Amino acid sequence: MNTLVRWVSAINVLHRQAGHPPPGATTDVKNVLASARRLNSEVPRRMQPVFLRELRRALGLIDMNTHPAAIRGHRDWAILVLGFAGGFQRSELAALTFGDIQLGDPLGIRLWIRTARTVQMGRTASKLLPFGKSPDTCPACALLRWTRLLHYIRDRKLIEVEVFLLGVSLSKHICREPQLELQTFDQKSPVLRSLRRGGHVQDTRISDDVVNDVVKLRLKAAGMDPKRYGAHSLRSGFIAEALRGGHPYRAIMLQTDHISSVALDHGQRDSHSYRNPVLDLGV
């Protein structure tokens, strides 16, 4: 049912952009969808959002200093923090290349999104990775720690990589330091890469499923039920936290690249930023 609704929404968007009335707004289509909902009336399954406190708990259990676990640790750390702070879809994360990284913004690092959806719609979108307050959850630092490690792995011997990892500190920012190593990568090469056993980094990008697997694995290690969480939990967690902080829908949609605010309504409920009137009924 959810897939059908998404298809109708996508068709509506394309029609509006072409200057035509959206077919999904007609009475016939609405009646068909209403009938389908009645026939398929089970409760929709939604992944739970990951809130910042839960994200911190999961990050705190990742080995960032011991080879080879720390290789996977740095990549997974980047997936979790970028996915949360950027409100990314899993496909957007997996598709990132070095050519999508733009430095020079006084507020942080900007990542350009070039997925099938944005290309098909003839538009570009970008997300800001801010220079965060805390080094451990700073999105810019999470990205740059990983890219710096990629650069080091490519040019150094194993013992040098091990020493480098031992010296990694999560208590200081690196996001405002010169990032000359970024210029040494092929601009078409993937940022988030597949790994083999032993911490061997591949030249291929991760799949969308890897993002989902990383979220489940790291949250399970932190004592959370992996069946309740997935890749979308990072995106919905960002939305819920932003709404809890009082940010308007429009500002949130600029980061998540949502076309419609309907999806943010779920985040409003998840954020618990309003008081349910039933609590005041005296029952």
C-alpha positions, 0 to 999 in steps of 0.5 A, spaced: 500 500 500 505 504 501 508 503 495 502 504 491 501 511 495 509 513 493 507 511 486 501 516 486 505 521 489 511 521 484 506 521 478 502 527 481 509 531 482 511 530 475 504 532 472 505 539 476 512 540 474 509 539 467 503 544 468 498 539 468 493 537 474 495 531 478 491 525 477 492 523 484 487 529 486 481 526 482 475 523 485 476 516 482 483 515 484 482 517 491 476 512 491 481 507 489 486 508 494 481 509 500 478 502 497 485 499 497 486 502 504 480 498 507 482 492 504 489 492 506 488 495 513 494 492 517 498 497 521 503 500 517 510 498 519 515 504 520 522 504 522 523 507 529 527 514 529 534 514 532 534 520 537 541 523 538 542 520 545 541 513 542 546 515 536 551 517 541 550 511 545 551 507 539 557 511 537 560 510 543 561 503 542 565 503 536 572 501 536 576 507 532 583 505 534 584 498 533 586 495 526 582 492 523 576 493 527 577 501 526 577 501 519 570 499 519 569 503 525 571 509 521 566 508 515 560 506 520 561 512 524 561 516 518 555 513 515 551 514 522 553 521 523 552 523 516 545 519 515 543 523 521 545 530 520 544 530 513 537 527 513 539 522 508 536 517 504 540 510 504 541 511 496 544 518 497 549 516 502 551 510 497 552 514 491 556 520 494 563 521 490 569 525 492 566 530 486 560 531 491 564 534 496 564 542 496 569 546 501 569 553 502 562 554 506 563 558 512 558 553 516 560 547 514 561 542 508 556 541 503 555 535 499 551 535 492 546 530 491 546 526 484 541 521 485 536 518 479 531 522 482 534 528 482 537 527 475 530 525 473 527 531 475 532 535 472 534 539 479 540 539 484 540 538 491 545 539 496 546 538 504 550 541 509 554 538 514 555 543 519 562 544 523 558 541 529 559 543 537 562 536 539 567 533 535 564 526 536 558 527 533 561 533 528 558 531 521 564 534 518 569 531 522 566 524 521 566 525 514 574 528 514 576 522 519 574 517 514 577 520 507 583 522 511 584 514 513 582 512 506 588 517 503 593 514 509 591 507 507 592 508 500 599 511 501 602 507 507 604 501 509 600 497 514 604 498 520 603 506 519 596 505 518 596 502 525 600 507 528 595 512 525 589 509 527 592 509 535 593 516 534 586 518 532 582 522 537 575 524 538 576 529 543 578 534 538 575 537 531 579 536 525 574 539 520 577 546 520 584 543 518 587 544 511 584 538 507 589 537 501 588 529 501 581 531 498 584 533 492 588 527 491 582 522 489 578 521 483 572 526 483 568 520 480 570 515 486 566 513 491 566 516 498 563 510 502 566 504 500 565 496 501 570 492 505 572 485 506 575 481 512 581 484 515 579 491 514 581 491 506 578 497 503 575 496 496 574 501 490 567 500 489 561 504 493 557 501 498 550 498 496 544 501 499 543 495 503 549 496 507 547 502 510 541 499 513 545 493 515 550 498 519 544 501 522 541 495 525 548 492 527 551 498 531 544 499 534 543 492 536 550 493 539 548 498 543 542 494 546 536 496 541 532 491 537 534 491 530 528 489 528 525 496 530 530 500 526 533 501 519 537 506 514 530 510 515 531 511 522 537 516 521 533 520 517 526 520 521 531 521 527 533 528 524 526 530 523 524 528 529 530 532 533 529 538 528 521 538 530 523 537 537 527 543 537 522 548 534 525 548 527 519 550 521 517 544 516 520 548 510 527 549 514 527 541 515 525 540 508 531 544 505 536 539 508 532 532 507 530 534 500 522 532 501 518 535 496 511 534 501 511 536 508 506 529 509 512 525 511 514 530 516 507 529 520 510 522 522 516 526 525 512 531 529 508 525 532 515 521 533 518 528 536 513 528 542 514 536 542 507 537 543 502 535 549 497 530 547 490 533 550 488 526 552 493 527 558 489 533 560 482 530 560 483 527 568 481 520 566 
